[in-house]
Amino acid sequence: MERGVPVIVTEMYLPQQYAREASFVKALENSLDAAAIKKHFNEGSRAAIRRCLPKQLRAMAKYETLKKRILTERRRFGGYSVYEVLGTFAAKQGSSYDANSCVRIISPIELPQAKKDLTDKKLTTLLLLRKEERQGVFQAVIRSLCALRQHHDRSPNLSSILHPTLTAWSGTPTADLSALPEKSRKRIRAITQSPIIQEIVRYFDDWIDEESFLLYGFLGYHLHKAGPKEEQIWLTSHFGVVNVYKRRRGPKR
């Protein structure tokens, strides 16, 4: 993971005994291994996996589409960590003490790779940009989507609330594009047109569906297999940005 990359952070709160159960610990380790995930979805019971999925991903056509994308793109999680969580909560009579584990899963939202770029028809306009421009535009729009997704269900309109950098590039009086070559000016103006934004929005929505499919269909499946008898397992997700601190070393003497 690189500094400044948008990520999805999901926290799963469950009893400590299940977080420590050997099969679930192994599943966490395998969640970082694309080959293990492929084996799971190819050889596991489709009916059992589908029962673990959210309702909107359970339809057969949706299931097959997401499974194919997961395996083709070799999707996996970016990392995880496990924490002990102790708390006391108000109850009808007095208070209740609770000892759980928090499993934190980190998944970076990746820029499409060059090999995939050549065949991904959903990103046609984005591919007209140079590599460095594509990286900047993709990250800027994804950051805006991450912020808006907290309050909108799907595909919010980004045309008037883009990242400040893109707003400055849109050709408004505050942006001085005259010093740039005509070819670059055309590319920059194309950034704020709806096709490129909608391409990234669709890519983002697909990424979220794949993330949910992997989270419930792989980790949720193995958690259920570990035998939790709880009425509820809490799962919360939010969007953030990886901020890597690197210590600067002085010059050698």
N, C-alpha and C positions, 0 to 999 in steps of 0.2 A: 504494500500500500504506500502511496506517495503522499507527501504533504499537500493539503488543500483539496483532496479528492472527496466529493460528496459520498456519503455512506448511509446505509440503512442499519440502524442499531435496534435489535430486538432483544427484549429481556423476558425470560421465561421464569416464573416463580413457582417452585414446586417443593414438596417435602424433601428434606435432606436425604432420606433413605432411597428415593428414586434417583436423585442426582448422582448418588454414589453407586448405584446398581451397575454391575459390570457391563451388561449389554448396552445400557444407555451411554456409559462412558466411552465404550467402543464406537458407538454411533456418532458421538461428538467428534472423535478422532477421524472417523471416516467421512464426516461432513466436509472435510478439507481435501478429500481425495476424489477426483472426478471419476476414476475407474470404479471405486467402490459404490458411488452413487449410480453409475450406469448399471452395474451388476444388480443393485437393489431393484431398480425400476424394470429391468428386463426379466429378472428371475422371480421377483416377489409376487405375491397374490394381488392382482389388479383390484379385485373386489375389496380386499382388506385395506389397501392403500386409499381407494376412493372414499371409504367410510371415514377416513381421518381428515379429508379435505373440507374446506369451507364450501357451503352450498353452491356458490357461484362458480366454483371450479370443478364441480363433481360431474357435470354432464359429460357423456362419453366423448363427444366431439372435442370439447374443451380439454378433457383429460389427455386425449391422444395428441392434440396439437402441442400442449405444454410439455408432455413427455418427450416428444420429438425434438422440441427446441432445447430442452434441458440437456439431452444427450448429444445433440449436434454441436451445441455451443460449449459443451463440457463445463456446465455450470457447477459451482461449488461455493461454499462460504469462504470469506476472507480470513476469519479467525474467530476464536471464542475464548471466554474466561468464565470461571465459576467462583461465586462469592457466597459466604455464609451470611444469611440475613436473619437477625433476631429482632422481634418487635412485640409490642403490646397494643391490643386494639380494644376499643370500647365494645361491650356486649350488653345484652338486655339486663343481665345481672352482673354487676361489677365489670371486670375486664378479662380478656383472655390473652395468654402468652403464646407466641407462635415462633417456631424455629424452622426456617425454610432455607432453600438455596436459590440463588439467582444465577441463571445461565445467560450470559450476555453474548450475543452473536453479532458479528460485524460483517457487513457485506458491501464492498465498494461498488458504486454504479459505474461500470467500465465504459470507456469510449470504444466503439466498435473497432475491432482489429482490421488490419489492412486486407488479410485474406478474406474475411467476411464482407468487407466493404464492396468487393467486386461483384458480389452476388445478391446483396441485400437491396431489394427494390424499394423498400420503405425509406431508404436514406439517399435517394437519388440527388436531391438538391444539396444536401450536406456534403456530398462527395465532390461537388464542384469547387469547394474551397481547398486551399492548400492545407497541408497537414497541421501547421501551427495555428492557422485561422480556424480550422475545424475543431481543434482541441479547445481553443478559447471560447468559441461560440457554444459548443456542446456543454462545457462546464458552466457557462453563464446561464444558459436556459435551464439546465438541470438544477442549479442552485435556486432559481426562481420557483421551479416546480416543487422542489423539496419544501420551501417555505409555504407555498400555497396549498400543498397537499394536506397540511395540518387542518385546513378549514374547508376544503372542497373535496367532493367525492372522486370525480374523475375529470381529466382534461380541462382544467380551467383556461380561460382565454388570457394569453400572455401579451397580446399586442400592445397594451398600454402600460404594462407594469413589468417591463423587462429589467434585467440587470443594468445599473447606471452606465456601464461601459457600452452596452449595445445601444442605449438611448443616445449617447453622445455620437455614436457612429451612424445614426440614422439619417444624417443629412440636415439636421436642424441648424439654425443660425449659430448655435454654440459650438458646432463641430466644424473645424477647418480641415477640409479634405483636399483643398486645392493643391497642396504640395505633393500629393500622392499621384502615382501613375494612373491613367484612366482605367486600366485593367483592375487595379487594386480598388479604385473607387466603386466600380461596378460590383465587385465581390462584397465589399463592405455594405453597400446599400441593399444587396440581396439578403443580407443576414436578417434584417428586420421584416422581410416580407413573409406572409403567412405560410407558404409551403414549407420552408425550412423549419419554422417553429412547430408546425403541426407534425412534421416527420419526427422531431425529437420528442414531442408530447406522446405520440403513439409508441415510440421506442421505450419511453419511460413507463407507460402503462403496461406494456408487455413485460418489462423488467420486473415490475411490482407483482404481476401475476406469476411469473416464474419464481420469484422469491417466495411467495406464499405457497406455491406448489411444492417447492423444495423444503420449506419449513415444516409444513403439515404432513406432506407425503413421505418425508424421510425422517426428520427428527420426531414429529408427532407420532408417526407409526411406531418407532422404536420406543418412545416413551410409553405408549399404550401397551406395547408388548412387555415392557418391564413390569407391568401390573399395577399401575396406580388406581386406587379405589376412591380417590377424592371426587367430590361432586364438581369441583371447579379447579382448573389450572389457569393461572393468570398469565396472559401474554400481552405485552405492550411493545409497540414499535414507534420509533421517531427517526427523523432525518437529521443528520449532522454533517460536519466536515472534519476530516482527519487533520489534526494539527500536530505535526511531529516536531518535537523540540530536539534540536541537535546542538550539542555543546561545541562551542568554537574553541579551538586550541590555538595558543599563541605560536608565533614563529619559532622555529628551532634555533637554538643558540649554539 
